[in-house]
Amino acid sequence: HIVLYTTDDTEVIWGAELGKWQQHLEATDAEKLAKLYAYYEEYGSLLGDVKYINLRDPQDRIPLPIDKD
């Protein structure tokens, strides 16, 4: 599994390697990117406020960049 670290050691838990999300019942790669971007948009940074950011859990509805009306 992939775990990224920010400069202040916040863990960004990506999970399965790219393209293997379905084997682990995780969010799709596109959903993971959308979740990470949504977190950044909401908080303005990936630093400081939390110990980790978990991107693995699938969500019912996450707005993707292609969903713009």
C-alpha positions as CSV (number, residue, x, y, z in Angstrom):
1,H,0.0,0.0,0.0
2,I,1.1,3.6,-0.7
3,V,1.5,6.1,2.1
4,L,2.8,9.6,1.3
5,Y,4.1,12.1,3.9
6,T,3.8,15.8,3.9
7,T,6.7,18.0,5.1
8,D,5.3,18.0,8.6
9,D,4.9,14.2,8.6
10,T,1.1,14.1,8.0
11,E,0.3,10.7,6.5
12,V,-1.6,10.7,3.2
13,I,-2.9,7.1,3.1
14,W,-3.5,6.4,-0.6
15,G,-3.8,2.6,-0.2
16,A,-3.5,0.1,-3.1
17,E,-1.1,0.9,-5.9
18,L,-2.6,2.7,-9.0
19,G,-5.1,0.6,-10.8
20,K,-5.5,-2.0,-8.1
21,W,-8.2,-0.3,-5.9
22,Q,-10.9,-2.8,-6.8
23,Q,-8.9,-5.7,-5.4
24,H,-9.1,-4.1,-1.9
25,L,-12.6,-2.6,-2.2
26,E,-11.1,0.9,-2.0
27,A,-12.2,4.2,-3.6
28,T,-11.2,4.5,-7.3
29,D,-7.9,6.3,-8.1
30,A,-10.0,9.2,-9.5
31,E,-12.0,9.4,-6.3
32,K,-8.8,9.4,-4.2
33,L,-7.5,12.3,-6.2
34,A,-10.8,14.1,-5.8
35,K,-10.9,13.5,-2.0
36,L,-7.3,14.9,-1.7
37,Y,-8.2,17.9,-3.7
38,A,-11.4,18.5,-1.8
39,Y,-9.5,18.3,1.5
40,Y,-7.0,20.9,0.2
41,E,-9.8,23.2,-1.1
42,E,-11.6,23.0,2.3
43,Y,-8.6,23.5,4.5
44,G,-6.2,25.4,2.2
45,S,-3.3,23.0,3.0
46,L,-2.4,19.4,3.7
47,L,-0.2,20.4,6.7
48,G,-0.7,20.7,10.4
49,D,-4.3,20.0,11.3
50,V,-4.5,16.2,11.3
51,K,-2.3,13.1,11.9
52,Y,-3.4,11.4,8.7
53,I,-5.7,11.8,5.6
54,N,-7.3,8.5,4.6
55,L,-8.2,8.3,0.9
56,R,-9.0,4.6,0.8
57,D,-12.7,4.6,1.8
58,P,-15.2,4.6,-1.1
59,Q,-17.8,7.4,-1.0
60,D,-21.3,7.4,-2.5
61,R,-20.8,10.7,-4.3
62,I,-17.6,12.7,-4.6
63,P,-17.5,15.6,-7.1
64,L,-14.9,14.8,-9.8
65,P,-13.3,17.5,-12.0
66,I,-15.3,16.1,-14.9
67,D,-18.6,16.7,-13.0
68,K,-18.5,20.5,-13.5
69,D,-21.7,21.7,-15.1
